[in-house]
Amino acid sequence: MKSIIVTGGAAGIGAAICARFAAGGFRVGVLDMSREGAEKTAALLPGAMALQADVTDRASVEAAFAAFGDTPDVLINNAGIATFGPLLDQEPAAFARVTQVNLIGTYTCAWIAAKGMVARGSGIIINMTSINAVTPGPGSGAYPATKAGVGKLTEQMAIEWGEHGLRVNCIAPGFIDGGMSAPFYADAKVRALRGGAVPTGRLGTVEDIAEAAWFLASDNASYISGHQLVVDGAVCHSLLRALPRE
Ligand SMILES: NC(=O)c1ccc[n+]([C@@H]2O[C@H](COP(=O)([O-])OP(=O)(O)OC[C@H]3O[C@@H](n4cnc5c(N)ncnc54)[C@H](O)[C@@H]3O)[C@@H](O)[C@H]2O)c1
């Protein structure tokens, strides 16, 4: 039986990924800083295990991997946070915390998993970025810079670890109706405006992202590494579409 650890697996996109891989027959490790959240999500999935850890705390991540047992076949670095507001209001300490979770936390978990994966000669790592890694959004603080950093880190890991049998990719979700954006899209006006701005005509779902993760982890993607898969209904390419024409 193949296995996977999903960081930030308790809620939102992470929980949907856990459900997708459990349905696909994987043994799932739901890693989250929220013990209660991880336990709730794991309880819904056959054979899943709750792993309480903070991705900024190396010892807690190592303990979680040890509790899971074997090095997982797949690691999904999904845990992420954002602090919103103008850059001038973002204290450097807040900027540092977002960097710690999104960028250094991703590196920490990947580094711990890769040691076992390299020794085994196989492994798949998928890092969660954002369309903010491609195009920054106003009022997003450190978030775009950290996600762009994760994108470059993904390429670095892909070129260094490919010869050891690892594939490393990232997924850049667009406007997702769930997870950290759920409060935002609770407003019907925002939903209509944002959904209408997407060429495919709707907001994305957490399941859209889980399916992308399932594909990248599959043998169908065996020649894909160092890639950022943007899953956004083409909204990133919509600048000219949004401009008025004669
Ligand atoms: N929802 C969106 O609109 C959207 C869009 C683009 C990218 N993303 C990215 O997708 C990922 C998941 O986002 P989401 O919307 O599901 O968020 P969410 O807030 O619903 O879930 C994030 C989970 O990560 C956990 N977490 C946070 N900090 C942690 C830490 N230090 N250690 C361990 N766990 C931690 C939280 O407890 C939570 O369960 C993030 O990396 C986010 O940046 C989300």
Ligand as a Chemical Component Dictionary entry (heavy atoms), coordinates in Angstrom:
data_LIG
# 
_chem_comp.id                   LIG 
_chem_comp.type                 NON-POLYMER 
_chem_comp.pdbx_formal_charge   0 
_chem_comp.three_letter_code    LIG 
# 
loop_
_chem_comp_atom.comp_id 
_chem_comp_atom.atom_id 
_chem_comp_atom.alt_atom_id 
_chem_comp_atom.type_symbol 
_chem_comp_atom.charge 
_chem_comp_atom.model_Cartn_x 
_chem_comp_atom.model_Cartn_y 
_chem_comp_atom.model_Cartn_z 
_chem_comp_atom.pdbx_ordinal 
LIG N1  N1  N 0  -7.669 28.601 -0.392 1  
LIG C1  C1  C 0  -7.119 29.344 -1.335 2  
LIG O1  O1  O 0  -7.768 30.221 -1.897 3  
LIG C2  C2  C 0  -5.692 29.121 -1.750 4  
LIG C3  C3  C 0  -5.277 29.686 -2.965 5  
LIG C4  C4  C 0  -3.954 29.529 -3.352 6  
LIG C5  C5  C 0  -3.082 28.800 -2.557 7  
LIG N2  N2  N 1  -3.511 28.252 -1.380 8  
LIG C6  C6  C 0  -2.533 27.496 -0.596 9  
LIG O2  O2  O 0  -3.048 26.203 -0.331 10 
LIG C7  C7  C 0  -2.570 25.734 0.934  11 
LIG C8  C8  C 0  -3.745 25.307 1.789  12 
LIG O3  O3  O 0  -4.562 26.439 1.992  13 
LIG P1  P1  P 0  -6.054 26.365 2.574  14 
LIG O4  O4  O 0  -6.802 27.423 1.888  15 
LIG O5  O5  O -1 -6.537 24.983 2.572  16 
LIG O6  O6  O 0  -5.754 26.883 4.071  17 
LIG P2  P2  P 0  -6.460 26.529 5.464  18 
LIG O7  O7  O 0  -6.143 27.689 6.338  19 
LIG O8  O8  O 0  -7.882 26.124 5.277  20 
LIG O9  O9  O 0  -5.659 25.247 5.944  21 
LIG C9  C9  C 0  -4.312 25.324 6.274  22 
LIG C10 C10 C 0  -4.003 24.237 7.280  23 
LIG O10 O10 O 0  -2.598 24.366 7.585  24 
LIG C11 C11 C 0  -2.444 24.243 8.983  25 
LIG N3  N3  N 0  -1.226 24.962 9.372  26 
LIG C12 C12 C 0  -1.018 26.293 9.370  27 
LIG N4  N4  N 0  0.206  26.563 9.857  28 
LIG C13 C13 C 0  0.780  25.376 10.143 29 
LIG C14 C14 C 0  2.043  25.003 10.690 30 
LIG N5  N5  N 0  2.943  25.938 11.055 31 
LIG N6  N6  N 0  2.313  23.691 10.853 32 
LIG C15 C15 C 0  1.383  22.747 10.533 33 
LIG N7  N7  N 0  0.169  23.046 10.037 34 
LIG C16 C16 C 0  -0.127 24.342 9.840  35 
LIG C17 C17 C 0  -3.695 24.851 9.583  36 
LIG O11 O11 O 0  -3.905 24.401 10.917 37 
LIG C18 C18 C 0  -4.773 24.396 8.599  38 
LIG O12 O12 O 0  -5.326 23.149 8.967  39 
LIG C19 C19 C 0  -1.752 26.885 1.522  40 
LIG O13 O13 O 0  -0.382 26.669 1.270  41 
LIG C20 C20 C 0  -2.257 28.093 0.773  42 
LIG O14 O14 O 0  -1.290 29.106 0.712  43 
LIG C21 C21 C 0  -4.787 28.406 -0.971 44 
# 
loop_
_chem_comp_bond.comp_id 
_chem_comp_bond.atom_id_1 
_chem_comp_bond.atom_id_2 
_chem_comp_bond.value_order 
_chem_comp_bond.pdbx_ordinal 
LIG N1  C1  SING 1  
LIG C1  O1  DOUB 2  
LIG C1  C2  SING 3  
LIG C2  C3  SING 4  
LIG C2  C21 DOUB 5  
LIG C3  C4  DOUB 6  
LIG C4  C5  SING 7  
LIG C5  N2  DOUB 8  
LIG N2  C6  SING 9  
LIG N2  C21 SING 10 
LIG C6  O2  SING 11 
LIG C6  C20 SING 12 
LIG O2  C7  SING 13 
LIG C7  C8  SING 14 
LIG C7  C19 SING 15 
LIG C8  O3  SING 16 
LIG O3  P1  SING 17 
LIG P1  O4  DOUB 18 
LIG P1  O5  SING 19 
LIG P1  O6  SING 20 
LIG O6  P2  SING 21 
LIG P2  O7  DOUB 22 
LIG P2  O8  SING 23 
LIG P2  O9  SING 24 
LIG O9  C9  SING 25 
LIG C9  C10 SING 26 
LIG C10 O10 SING 27 
LIG C10 C18 SING 28 
LIG O10 C11 SING 29 
LIG C11 N3  SING 30 
LIG C11 C17 SING 31 
LIG N3  C12 SING 32 
LIG N3  C16 SING 33 
LIG C12 N4  DOUB 34 
LIG N4  C13 SING 35 
LIG C13 C14 SING 36 
LIG C13 C16 DOUB 37 
LIG C14 N5  SING 38 
LIG C14 N6  DOUB 39 
LIG N6  C15 SING 40 
LIG C15 N7  DOUB 41 
LIG N7  C16 SING 42 
LIG C17 O11 SING 43 
LIG C17 C18 SING 44 
LIG C18 O12 SING 45 
LIG C19 O13 SING 46 
LIG C19 C20 SING 47 
LIG C20 O14 SING 48 
# 
